[in-house]
Structures are given as structure tokens and as C-alpha cells.
Amino acid sequence: MSDELKPRESIGDDPEFICLLKKLAPECEQLGMPKTRALIAHIDAWRVPPGMKLVPIEPTLDMVTQGFESWPDPFFSKPEEWDAYKEMTGCEKAAHRAKLCWSAMIAAAPAADTNQTEEK
């Protein structure tokens, strides 16, 4: 399958389309398509910046489970990781566990369904 035919998560993921749409916006409005600029604003508002991820407001059971299971453990962690953890202060351990939990929960978060709209 060529790159041109691969499905995207959303139309907002295509920078070439956005660029073209912005260039054509004044002409589209003159041709009786006044909502073009609103469409551009809507797409830009929903674009997820690099390094960010959409996650559920309430964590899923899998997210919670993965978060709990991410903490260092003398039986399941690699020996070098457990040894480093044992040497940390209480605050360092708490911060380390929080980071591990966060990473595990984010990784376990389901992908956002960009095709559904919020029901009101």
C-alpha cells in the first residue's frame, strides 16, 4: 500500500492537507464555503502535539493494573534495578514509583477513537 493510500487517525494528521486547506481558505469562502476557516480551527484544536497522548478521563482497569504492577519488586525486577531502588531515599523512591506508574498507565491507555463524537 502506498503512503498516499494509508489511512490516518484523523485528517488533522496530514500536514500537506492542512497547508493546502489554509492556502485555499480565502478562495473557498469566495466560492460560498464560509466554514473553511472554522474547519481549520477545529482541526488545529484537536491535533495532539508530539509527545502527548489522549487518555481516558477515568483510567481503565488495565491502566490501573499496569500502574500497580510497574513498581519495583525484589522478585520481579531486574537485580540491578532493585539494587538501585534500595539505595534511594524515601522521597526518591516515591518519585521513581510515580514515574513508573505514570509511564505504565499511559502505555496501557487505549487509543483514542477519533471517529466518535461526544454525545450530549
N, C-alpha and C positions, 0 to 999 in steps of 0.2 A: 504494500500500500504506500503510495507516495505521501510526502509530508503535507501536500495540499489537501489530501482526502482524509487525513486522520481527524477523528472527532476531537473537539476541545471541550474542557469542562464548561466553558462559557464563551460567548462571543467577546467578552472583555479580556480574554487571554490572548487575543490576536492583535498585536501592536500595529501591524500593517493595516488592518481593518479600521482601527480607531483613528489612525493617522489619515486615512482616506476619508473617513466619515467627517472628521474635523475640517478637512480641506473643502469638502463638498457642502458643508452645512449652510453657508450663505446661499448657494445656488438652489439647494433643496428647499429652503424657506421661500425663495422667489418662485419656485415651481408649485407652491401650495402645500409644502410639507413642513409646517411650523414646529413640529415636535422633535425635529432632528437634534437641536441643542439639548433638549430635555433628555433625549435618549443618551447622548454623550455624557451628560452629567450623571445619569443613572448608572451607566456602565462604569464610569470612573469611581463612583461612590461604592460600588460593590467589588471593586478589584482588591484582592488580598495582596498586600505588599510582600515582597520576598522576605523569607524568614519568619513569616506569620502563618497561622493556620486557623481556620474557622473550627470551633469546637462547640459541642452542645452546652447549653446553659447549665443543665444538670448533668453531671458525669454519668456515663453508662456503668453498669455493673462491671463490665470488662475493664473500663478505665480505672475504677476503684480497686479492683483486684490487682491489676498490674501495678498500680501505685504502691499498694501494701507490699507486694512481692518484690519490689525494687530495692528494699532496704538491705544493707549488708547483713550477712548471716554467717556464723562460723562454719556451718555445714555446707552451704550452697555457694558462697562467694569464693573467688579465686584466693588462694592463700596470701598473695601479695596485696590484694585489695583489702582483705580482712586485717592484715598486719598494719597497713596504713590507717585504716579506720580506727583500730585500737589505740593508735598513737595520738589521735585528735583530741582536742579539748571538748568539753560538753557542748559548747556553742558551735564549734566546728562540725561536730557530729550532727547536730540538729540541722545546720545549714546544708551539709552534704546529703542527709536523708531527704530534705525538702527538694533539693535539685534532682536527685534520683527519682523521687516520686513524681515530680512535675514532668520530667522527660518521659517516664514510662506512661503516664496518663495521656500526654499529648500524642505519643506514638500509638496508643491504643484507641484514640478518638476516631470515630467513624468519619469517612469522607463526607463533606458537605454535599447535599443533593441540590445542585444549582438549578435544577429544573422545576423545583416546587416553590410555590409562593406561600407566604404565611397566611393562614386562614384567620379571618376576623369575625 
